[in-house]
Amino acid sequence: MHALQYEVTLPADYDMAVIRDRVDRLGHLLDDWDGLGVKAYLIRERGRYGSPVNQYAPFYLWNSFDGMNHFLWGGGFQGLSNDFGRPPVRQWTGLAYERGPAAPASAAFAVRHRQPVPEGVELGPFMEAAVAEAVRLAGEDGAVLAAAAVDAHRWELTHFSLWDHESPKAEGDLFQVRHLSAPGLDRLPRGRQW
C-alpha cells in the first residue's frame, strides 16, 4: 500500500461551490481506476468545522505503483494541474491498514494527523505503536477505515481515517468527504505492512 496526497489551498474568499461542483462532475472518473484502493475527495472550508483555510486535498491509498504512476503521468493528475497549477504531491509508504465497522458509502469526514518521527527513537517499536493506533482508530464507532504511513525522507508519520460522523475519536485536521472512489478497497492489504 502506498499513500498520496496533494493540497490546493485557495484564497479565503474563494467560492468553494466551484470545488464541490468539480468533484460532483469528475469524481466518478476514478470509481474504477485500476490500482486504486481508495480516493477520498477532501475539502476544508474556512470557518467550517474549525478549518482556517479553503482547501481541496484528496487523499489516496494505492494498491499498486503502476496505478499510481498511471494517474500521475497518464493524464488523471494533469487536469488538476491545468486548472490550479501543479501542487507538490506528498507520498508515504504504508505501515498499516484496517477497515472499520461503518460502510464506505457512509464516509462523510476524514482526519489526517501528521507527526514527526523523533530523532533517536527506535524505529521498530515506534512503527508498531503507529500500527496499534491504526487498529484503535478502525475499531471506533463510525470508523470506515484507518491507515498509517510514513515518509522516510521527512521522517513523518501520518494517520488517515475516514468516518461517518463529524465527531471522530481522532486528532488532526478534519476534512469533509465530498466523494469516495473505492475500486480496490477490498484489495488493500489489511494489517501491518512489513
N, C-alpha and C positions, 0 to 999 in steps of 0.2 A: 504494500500500500504506500502511496505517495500523496502528500497533501500539498495544495497550491492555493494561493490567494493573492489577489491584487485589489487595491483600493483606489477608487476615483473619488477624491474629496472635492466637493462642489462649493460654490460661493454660498454664504449664509442666506442670501435671498433667492437662491435657485428654486425653481418650481419643481419639486420632487415628483409631480404628476408626470413629468417627461420621462423619468426613470421608471415609474410604475407602468406607464404605457409601453415603454420599450420592452420591459420584461413580459408584459401581457402579450405583446405581439411576437416576440422572438424566443421566449423561454422554452417553448416546446421543441425547438430545434436540437436540443441536446437530450431529449427524452429517450432517444435510442442510440446515443453516441457510443460506439464500440470502445471499450477500455475504461469508460467512466463508471465509477461506483456511484457517486452522488455529487451533484452540484446544487448547492443552496444559493439561490439568488437573494443576497442580503442587502438590506438598506438600513441606514440610520438617518433619522430626520431631526434636525436641530430643534431642541426643546421638547422632543417626544421621548419618553422612556429614558430620560436623563442624558440624551445624546448632546454633545456640544457642537456637532458638525452635521452637515448634509453629506451623505456618502453612499456610494454604490460599491459593494465589497464582496463579490461572490467567493464562496469557499468550495473547494473541490477535494474529493477523495478519489484517487485513481486506482484502478485495478492493474493498469499496465502503463509502462513508459511509452509504448507505441501510441496508445490512445491519447495520452497527454501531449506527446510531441506532435501528433497529427492535429490536435486542437490548436496548439501554439503556432505551428509552422504551416499548417494546411488550410488555413482560412477562417476557422472559428473565432480566433482571437483578433483577426485583422479588422473586423467590423467595429469592434470596440475601439481599437487603436485609431481607426479612421475618424471616428466620431468624437473621441475625447483625448486623443494623444495616447502614446504608448506608456502605460504605467509600469513601474517596477513590479515584477512578479516574484513573490516570496514562495519558496519551496521548502518542504520539510520531509524527512524520512519518517515513515510510520513506525510507531512504537507499539500501539495497541488500538484495537477497535472492538466495540461491543454494541449490540443492539439493545434498546430499551423496551419497556412494555407498551409504549404508545405507537400507534400506526404511523408510518412515514407520511401518509396523506394528511395527517393532522399537524405536521410541523408548522409552527407559527412564529417561533422565536429561536434565536441561536445565541450562544455565548462563546466568545473566544477569549481565552486567558493566556497571555504570554508572560513568561518569566525567564530570567537568565539562569543558566546552569552555573552555579557558583564555581569560581576558580578553586582548585584543590579538592573538590568533592570527589568521592569515589563514584565513578560513573555507573557501575552496575547497580548498586543499591538505590542511587538516585533515580535511575530509569525504572527500576522495579516499583518504586513509590509512585512514579507517573502512571505506570500501568494500573496500579491499585486504585488511583484516583479516577481513571477512565472507567474502571469496573464500578466504582461507587456512583459516579455520575449516571451511568447507564441504568443503575438499579433504582434511581429516584423516580417518584411518581411523576408522570408526564414526560419522561425522557423518551426521545425517539432513538437517539444514538449518541455515542460518545467516542472520541478518538484522542489519542495523544501522539504527538510527533515532535521531532527535534530537528533544528537547523544546526548542524555541526560546524558550519562556518562562523556563525554568530554565537554559537553555544546558547541557543534559546529554545526553551521547551514551550510547546503550545498545546493547550487542551481546547478541543472544539466539541460542542454539544448542541443538539437540536432538541426542542421542547414543544409541547402542545399548549403551553400557557406562558403568560408574561412574568411569572414569578419563579423562575428556575432556582434550584438549590445549587447554584454555581456562581463563582466570582468571575468578573471580567466584563468585557464590552458586550452590551446587549444589542442585538440586531433583530429587525423584523425579517421574516422569511416571506418573500414575495411569490416564489415558485420553487418547487423542488423537482429536479430531474434525477431519477434514481434507476437508470437502466441496469446497473450492475451491483445494486445494493446487496443482493444475495450472494454475490461472488467476492465481496470484500472479505479478506481473511480475518476471522474473529480471534480475539485473544492477543497474547503477546506476540510480537513480530520478529523475535530472534530466538 
